[in-house]
Amino acid sequence: MKIVSCLLFSLLFHLFPFTSLASTSSAGHEDFLHCLLSNSTWMHGVIYTPSNSSYASVLDFSLHNRLYATPETPKPLVIVTPIIGSQIQTVIYCSKKHEMEIRVRGGGHDFKGLSYVSQVPFVLLDMINLRSIDVDPVAATAWVQSGATMGEVYYAIARKSKILGFPGGTYGSVGVTGLIGGGGYGVLRRKYGLAADNVIDARIVDVNGRILDRKSMGEDLFWAIRGGGPSSFGIILSWKLNLVSVPERVTIFGVTRTLDKNATDITWRWQTVAPDLPKDADIRIQAHTIKKDNLGDDTAIVVKIVGLYLGGEDKLLPLMQERFPELNLAHKDCAEVSYIQSVLYFASNSLELPLETLLDRTTFKVPCKAKTDFVTRPIPKEGLNRIWEMLLKSDPDTTSLFLTSYGGKMDEISESAIPFPHRAGTLYMISIRVIPRRDTPKALNWIRSFYSTLTPYVSSPRTAYVNFVDLDLGVNNQSGVTSYTQASKWGKMYYKDNFDRLVYVKSKVDPTNFFRHQQSIPLIKRM
């Protein structure tokens, strides 16, 4: 045994020189690397440290939010890109033994970098190699590994069926697990609910290294991981998705207005029309700032009213004329396309690109900060004008406002069905995003000021959507205990009363709080 151990240590030394590692970590992390290799013969070829020539490219490939791609951003001491579940079991075992935190990255669209950044020594589990997709068009289900992106899922479904879809997110490069982990909304939400509403099984590695499915994990844990952030409870291996029926042909549409062309009146009317439309219709609003001309710094606002109708234009236009005549939707604003083309359109804003564009994992690599709110009563026109005024104070081409309508199926699902609680009584969700391009502190101050401006017009108590994670709402202690009361400040905003059940599940399945980050679910014993 001593000879084997020495051989492994010798191999480890040549693969990962400890002189480089020691400069970026506390003493003893060479023991962690030795643990990985000595406990699994399958770890070679999937481990990267700062001494590897590929380390930087592996770290950067799935890092979308460029706010966390700076030299000052804390980096993982080790990156592991597993290809089988046993490698993840080994990482958990060694991380517990050598007190390393784990971060798990799927797609990398993380607004605060919680899936790939930590202030303490950590190992990054990059799930990029675990992204197989097995679609069963007869059963209308699909098993999807946790490292797949939504674009890869949509593409795989389309290759098997023209009349099946999945109510996931809009952008193709968003990771499946991150999306489902917080709920996950897209253009089919009013017809079929959230992505997490359509998960029927899952496989997870728990804190003890056991691989569990829905039956063996139990309904409490299965409930928690569908919207309550699976990174608090374990490491997802795969999801079994329920696929939904879609027409072969659908209608996409869009109308653009400016403030001097009735944009305020249309937005005000949209607030009550959109949530009350038939489930086959989805209308959202996007507002962004542009520079009026190339010579000055004056900013203008462009409002886009965009949507999807699960049917033909012949039915859409009469419906809009009856229910939303202010929009004045016309034939020229519409296009009948295949369902998968509509997916491509909303993911890329183009119908000219090949469907393989959905497989691109590298889009939307920009610095970004976001905040969210939910609206339960229409914002008056004076409130909309205050919103426009705030947008006009931002730098041109750096801000976007998204209004996502609810109603339909979203109203029919109980607040406690999964941890995502924002259901009946919600008219729409507001998300505001800023892309700092020059003065980052100025951009961050602007979005926080915008958030303050919204206070009189949004839900009370105020709520937020966990997939737009916002550490301004509160964080756990970096060391020591975090009380239930402290964590409730952000937890209740994301989950409302479902937060209490999440705390109960967390305490049952991870009693040592091994899976943790700045906004992970706390333990009940710390109340």
C-alpha positions in Angstrom: 0.0 0.0 0.0 2.9 2.4 0.7 4.3 1.7 -2.8 0.9 2.5 -4.4 0.5 5.6 -2.3 4.0 6.9 -3.3 3.3 6.2 -7.0 0.1 8.2 -6.8 1.8 11.0 -5.0 4.6 11.1 -7.6 2.0 11.2 -10.4 0.1 13.9 -8.7 3.3 16.0 -8.3 4.1 15.8 -12.0 0.5 16.6 -13.0 -0.1 19.4 -10.5 3.1 21.1 -9.2 2.4 22.1 -5.6 4.7 25.1 -5.8 2.1 26.9 -8.0 -0.8 25.7 -6.0 0.7 26.7 -2.7 1.0 30.3 -3.9 -2.8 30.5 -4.3 -4.0 28.4 -1.4 -3.5 27.7 2.3 -1.2 24.8 3.2 -2.6 21.4 2.9 -4.6 21.6 -0.3 -2.2 19.3 -1.9 -3.7 16.7 0.4 -7.1 17.4 -1.2 -5.7 16.7 -4.7 -4.0 13.6 -3.4 -7.3 12.5 -1.9 -9.0 12.9 -5.3 -6.6 10.7 -7.1 -6.1 8.1 -4.4 -9.8 7.5 -4.0 -10.7 7.2 -7.7 -8.8 5.8 -10.7 -11.2 7.8 -12.9 -10.1 11.3 -11.9 -7.2 11.7 -14.3 -8.0 14.1 -17.1 -10.8 15.9 -15.3 -8.8 17.8 -12.7 -7.4 21.3 -13.4 -5.4 23.6 -11.1 -3.8 27.0 -11.7 -0.6 25.2 -12.8 -2.4 23.5 -15.8 -2.2 25.3 -19.1 -6.0 24.7 -19.7 -7.1 25.9 -16.3 -7.9 29.5 -17.4 -9.8 28.5 -20.5 -11.8 25.9 -18.6 -12.7 28.4 -16.0 -13.6 31.1 -18.5 -15.6 29.1 -21.0 -18.8 28.9 -19.0 -18.3 32.2 -17.2 -21.0 34.5 -18.6 -21.2 37.4 -16.2 -18.0 39.3 -16.9 -18.3 41.2 -13.6 -16.8 38.1 -12.1 -14.0 37.6 -14.7 -11.6 40.1 -13.2 -8.1 39.3 -11.9 -9.4 40.2 -8.4 -12.3 37.6 -8.5 -11.5 34.6 -6.2 -10.7 31.6 -8.3 -11.2 27.9 -7.5 -8.1 26.0 -6.2 -9.3 23.0 -8.2 -11.7 22.6 -11.1 -13.2 19.1 -11.7 -15.2 18.4 -14.9 -16.8 15.0 -14.1 -18.0 12.6 -16.7 -19.5 10.0 -14.3 -21.3 10.2 -11.0 -18.6 8.4 -9.0 -16.2 11.3 -9.6 -18.7 13.6 -8.0 -18.9 11.2 -5.0 -15.2 11.4 -4.7 -15.2 15.2 -4.8 -17.8 15.3 -2.0 -15.8 12.9 0.1 -12.5 14.7 -0.3 -14.1 18.2 0.1 -15.6 17.1 3.5 -12.4 15.5 4.6 -10.2 18.6 3.7 -12.7 21.3 4.4 -13.1 22.6 0.9 -16.4 24.3 -0.2 -18.0 23.1 -3.4 -19.4 25.3 -6.1 -21.4 23.7 -9.0 -21.6 25.3 -12.4 -24.0 24.3 -15.2 -24.6 27.1 -17.7 -22.9 30.0 -15.9 -25.7 32.6 -16.2 -25.3 33.5 -12.6 -26.0 37.1 -11.7 -23.8 37.0 -8.6 -21.3 34.2 -9.5 -22.4 32.0 -6.6 -21.9 28.9 -8.8 -18.2 29.6 -9.5 -17.0 32.1 -6.9 -16.3 31.8 -3.2 -14.5 33.9 -0.6 -13.0 30.7 1.0 -11.0 27.9 -0.5 -13.2 26.0 -2.9 -13.4 23.4 -5.7 -15.4 24.1 -8.8 -17.5 21.2 -10.1 -18.1 22.2 -13.8 -20.8 19.9 -15.1 -20.1 20.7 -18.8 -19.3 17.1 -19.6 -22.6 15.8 -18.1 -25.0 17.0 -20.7 -26.6 14.0 -22.5 -30.3 14.3 -23.4 -32.5 11.3 -24.0 -35.9 12.2 -25.5 -38.8 9.7 -25.6 -41.4 11.2 -27.9 -43.9 8.5 -27.3 -43.9 8.9 -23.5 -43.4 12.7 -24.0 -40.5 12.7 -21.5 -36.8 13.5 -21.5 -33.9 12.6 -19.2 -31.5 15.6 -19.2 -28.1 15.6 -17.5 -27.5 18.6 -15.2 -24.8 20.2 -17.4 -27.0 20.6 -20.5 -28.3 24.0 -21.6 -31.8 24.9 -22.5 -30.8 25.4 -26.1 -29.4 21.9 -26.2 -32.7 20.6 -24.7 -34.9 22.4 -27.2 -32.7 21.2 -30.1 -32.8 17.6 -29.0 -36.6 17.7 -28.6 -37.1 19.2 -32.0 -35.0 16.5 -33.7 -37.5 13.9 -32.3 -40.8 15.7 -32.6 -42.3 18.8 -34.1 -45.2 18.9 -31.7 -43.4 18.6 -28.3 -41.7 21.3 -26.3 -40.6 22.2 -22.8 -41.6 25.3 -20.8 -38.1 26.4 -20.0 -36.3 29.7 -20.3 -35.8 32.0 -23.3 -32.0 32.1 -23.7 -30.4 28.9 -25.1 -27.1 29.2 -23.2 -28.8 29.1 -19.8 -28.1 25.9 -17.9 -31.0 23.5 -17.3 -30.1 23.0 -13.6 -29.8 26.6 -12.7 -33.1 27.4 -14.5 -35.1 24.6 -12.9 -33.4 25.2 -9.5 -35.1 28.5 -9.2 -38.3 27.8 -11.0 -37.6 28.7 -14.6 -40.0 30.8 -16.8 -40.3 31.1 -20.5 -42.9 31.9 -23.2 -44.9 28.8 -22.3 -45.4 29.7 -18.7 -49.0 30.9 -19.1 -49.9 27.6 -20.9 -47.9 25.1 -18.9 -46.3 26.8 -15.9 -42.7 26.9 -15.0 -39.8 24.5 -15.9 -39.8 23.2 -12.3 -43.5 22.5 -12.5 -42.8 20.0 -15.3 -40.1 17.9 -13.6 -41.2 14.4 -12.8 -38.0 12.8 -11.4 -34.4 13.7 -10.7 -31.1 12.1 -9.7 -29.0 13.8 -7.0 -25.8 13.1 -5.1 -26.5 13.9 -1.4 -24.0 14.9 1.3 -23.2 11.3 2.1 -22.4 10.6 -1.5 -25.5 8.5 -2.2 -27.1 8.8 -5.6 -30.8 9.2 -5.1 -33.9 9.3 -7.4 -37.3 10.7 -6.5 -38.4 7.5 -4.7 -35.2 7.2 -2.6 -34.8 10.9 -1.9 -38.4 11.3 -0.7 -41.0 13.9 -1.6 -39.6 16.6 0.7 -36.2 16.8 -1.0 -37.8 16.4 -4.4 -40.1 19.3 -3.6 -37.1 21.4 -2.4 -34.8 21.0 -5.4 -37.5 22.2 -7.9 -37.3 25.9 -7.2 -35.6 26.0 -3.9 -32.0 26.0 -5.2 -30.6 22.5 -5.4 -27.1 23.7 -4.5 -28.3 23.9 -0.9 -29.2 20.2 -0.8 -26.8 18.3 -3.0 -25.5 18.0 -6.6 -28.0 17.3 -9.4 -27.0 14.6 -11.9 -30.1 14.7 -14.1 -33.7 15.7 -14.5 -36.7 13.8 -16.0 -38.8 16.3 -17.8 -42.4 16.2 -18.8 -42.7 17.4 -22.4 -45.8 19.4 -23.5 -47.8 19.6 -26.6 -47.2 22.5 -29.0 -48.6 23.3 -32.5 -46.4 22.7 -35.5 -47.1 26.3 -36.5 -47.2 29.3 -34.1 -47.3 33.0 -34.5 -44.6 35.4 -33.2 -45.3 39.1 -33.2 -43.7 42.4 -32.1 -44.6 46.1 -32.1 -42.2 48.9 -31.3 -43.2 52.2 -29.8 -41.5 55.3 -28.3 -42.8 57.5 -25.6 -44.2 60.0 -28.1 -46.0 57.1 -30.0 -48.3 55.9 -27.3 -45.8 53.7 -25.4 -47.0 54.7 -21.9 -50.7 54.2 -22.7 -50.0 50.7 -24.2 -47.9 49.7 -21.2 -50.5 50.9 -18.8 -53.2 48.9 -20.6 -51.0 45.8 -21.0 -50.8 45.4 -17.2 -54.4 44.2 -17.0 -54.9 42.8 -20.6 -51.9 40.4 -20.8 -52.5 38.4 -17.6 -56.2 37.9 -18.6 -55.6 36.6 -22.1 -56.2 33.0 -23.1 -53.4 30.7 -22.1 -52.2 30.3 -25.7 -51.2 34.0 -25.8 -48.1 35.5 -24.2 -47.3 39.2 -24.4 -44.3 40.7 -22.7 -42.8 44.2 -22.7 -39.2 45.1 -23.1 -38.0 48.7 -22.7 -34.4 49.9 -23.2 -32.5 53.1 -23.7 -30.8 54.2 -26.8 -28.7 57.2 -27.9 -30.9 59.6 -29.9 -28.1 60.3 -32.4 -24.4 59.8 -32.8 -23.5 63.3 -31.9 -25.0 63.9 -28.5 -25.5 62.1 -25.2 -29.3 62.4 -25.1 -31.1 59.2 -24.4 -34.4 57.9 -25.7 -36.6 55.0 -24.7 -37.8 52.2 -27.0 -40.6 50.0 -25.9 -41.1 46.6 -27.6 -44.3 44.6 -27.2 -43.4 41.1 -28.2 -45.2 37.8 -27.9 -46.1 34.3 -29.0 -49.4 32.8 -29.9 -49.9 29.0 -30.0 -51.9 29.1 -33.2 -52.3 30.9 -36.4 -52.4 34.6 -37.2 -56.0 34.2 -38.3 -57.0 33.7 -34.7 -54.5 36.0 -33.1 -55.4 39.2 -34.9 -59.2 39.1 -34.0 -58.3 38.3 -30.4 -55.9 41.3 -30.2 -58.5 43.5 -31.9 -61.1 42.5 -29.3 -58.9 42.5 -26.2 -56.1 44.9 -26.9 -57.1 47.3 -29.7 -54.6 49.9 -28.4 -51.8 47.8 -29.6 -53.1 48.0 -33.2 -51.5 44.7 -34.1 -51.4 44.1 -37.8 -50.4 41.4 -40.3 -47.0 43.2 -40.9 -46.2 42.7 -37.2 -46.6 38.9 -37.3 -44.9 35.9 -38.6 -46.1 32.3 -38.7 -43.2 29.9 -38.0 -42.6 26.4 -36.7 -42.5 26.1 -33.0 -38.7 25.4 -32.9 -38.2 28.5 -35.1 -40.1 30.6 -32.5 -37.7 29.2 -29.8 -34.7 30.3 -31.9 -36.3 33.7 -32.5 -36.7 34.4 -28.8 -33.3 33.1 -28.0 -31.4 35.0 -30.7 -33.8 37.7 -32.0 -33.4 36.2 -35.5 -35.1 33.7 -37.8 -32.2 33.8 -40.2 -29.8 31.8 -38.1 -29.5 28.0 -38.3 -31.2 25.9 -35.5 -27.7 24.8 -34.4 -27.4 28.3 -33.0 -29.3 26.9 -30.0 -26.3 24.7 -29.2 -24.0 27.8 -28.7 -23.0 27.9 -25.1 -21.0 31.1 -25.4 -23.6 33.8 -26.1 -24.5 36.7 -23.7 -21.0 37.1 -22.2 -21.4 40.5 -20.7 -21.0 42.1 -17.2 -24.5 42.3 -15.7 -26.4 43.3 -12.5 -30.1 42.6 -12.1 -33.0 43.1 -9.8 -36.6 41.8 -9.7 -40.0 42.6 -8.3 -43.5 41.3 -8.6 -46.5 43.6 -9.3 -49.9 42.8 -7.9 -51.8 45.9 -8.9 -51.4 48.0 -12.0 -48.9 50.8 -11.8 -50.5 54.1 -12.5 -49.3 56.2 -15.4 -47.5 58.6 -13.1 -45.6 55.6 -11.8 -44.7 54.5 -15.4 -43.5 58.0 -16.1 -41.2 57.8 -13.0 -39.9 54.5 -14.4 -39.2 56.2 -17.8 -37.4 59.1 -16.0 -35.1 56.6 -14.2 -34.3 54.8 -17.4 -33.4 58.1 -19.1 -30.9 58.7 -16.3 -28.9 55.6 -17.3 -26.2 55.4 -19.9 -27.6 54.7 -23.3 -27.6 51.1 -24.5 -26.8 49.7 -21.0 -30.2 49.1 -19.4 -33.1 46.9 -20.1 -36.5 46.6 -18.4 -38.6 43.4 -18.8 -42.2 43.0 -17.9 -43.3 39.4 -17.9 -47.1 38.7 -17.6 -48.6 36.1 -15.4 -52.1 34.6 -15.3 -53.2 31.5 -17.1 -51.6 28.3 -15.7 -49.5 30.4 -13.3 -52.7 31.3 -11.4 -53.8 27.7 -11.2 -50.8 26.2 -9.4 -50.7 26.5 -5.6 -48.0 28.8 -4.0 -46.8 25.7 -2.0 -46.7 23.2 -4.9 -43.0 23.9 -5.3 -40.8 26.5 -3.5 -41.4 29.1 -6.2 -44.4 31.0 -4.6 -45.2 33.9 -6.9 -48.6 32.6 -8.3 -52.2 33.8 -8.1 -52.6 37.5 -7.6 -49.4 38.4 -9.4 -50.0 40.5 -12.6 -46.4 40.4 -13.8 -42.8 40.3 -12.9 -40.4 43.2 -13.3 -36.7 42.6 -14.0 -34.3 45.4 -14.6 -30.7 44.8 -15.8 -27.7 47.0 -16.3 -24.5 46.3 -18.2 -21.7 48.4 -16.8 -19.5 49.5 -19.7 -17.6 52.4 -18.3 -18.2 53.3 -14.7 -19.2 50.2 -12.9 -20.0 51.8 -9.5 -22.2 54.4 -11.2 -24.1 51.7 -13.0 -24.6 49.7 -9.7 -25.7 52.9 -7.9 -28.2 53.6 -10.7 -29.9 50.2 -10.6 -30.2 50.4 -6.8 -31.7 53.8 -7.1 -34.1 52.4 -9.7 -35.1 49.6 -7.3 -35.9 52.2 -4.6 -38.0 54.1 -7.1 -40.2 51.0 -7.6 -41.0 50.6 -4.0 -44.5 52.2 -4.0 -45.6 50.2 -7.0 -44.6 46.6 -6.3 -45.8 43.9 -4.0 -45.8 44.5 -0.2 -44.2 42.7 1.5 -41.6 43.0 -1.3 -40.6 39.9 -3.1 -38.0 38.8 -5.6 -37.1 35.9 -8.0 -34.2 33.7 -6.9 -32.9 33.1 -10.4 -32.0 36.8 -10.5 -30.0 36.3 -7.3 -29.5 39.6 -5.5 -27.1 39.8 -2.6 -28.3 43.3 -1.8 -31.3 41.5 -0.1 -29.0 39.9 2.5 -26.4 37.2 2.9 -25.3 34.5 5.2 -22.3 34.9 7.5 -19.1 33.9 5.9 -18.1 32.1 9.0 -20.0 31.0 12.1 -23.7 30.4 12.3 -26.4 32.2 10.3 -29.7 32.5 12.2 -33.1 31.7 10.7 -34.0 35.4 11.4 -31.0 36.7 9.5 -31.5 34.4 6.5 -35.3 35.1 6.5 -34.6 38.7 5.3 -33.7 37.3 1.8 -35.4 33.9 2.1 -38.9 35.2 2.6 -38.5 37.5 -0.3 -37.6 34.6 -2.6 -39.8 31.9 -1.2 -42.5 33.6 1.1 -43.7 31.0 3.6 -42.1 28.1 1.6 -38.8 29.3 3.2 -39.8 27.5 6.4 -40.2 24.1 4.7 -36.9 24.6 2.8 -35.2 25.2 6.2 -36.8 22.0 7.5 -35.7 19.9 4.5 -32.2 21.4 4.6 -31.8 20.5 8.3 -32.9 16.9 7.5 -30.8 16.1 4.5 -27.6 18.3 5.2 -27.4 18.7 9.0 -23.8 19.8 8.9 -24.5 22.6 6.4 -21.9 21.2 4.0 -23.6 22.6 0.8 -23.5 26.3 1.5 -23.0 29.7 -0.1 -23.9 33.4 0.5 -27.7 32.7 0.1 -27.9 28.9 0.8 -30.8 27.6 2.9 -29.8 27.7 6.6 -30.3 25.0 9.3 -33.4 25.0 11.6 -31.2 24.4 14.7 -29.8 27.9 14.2 -33.2 29.6 14.7 
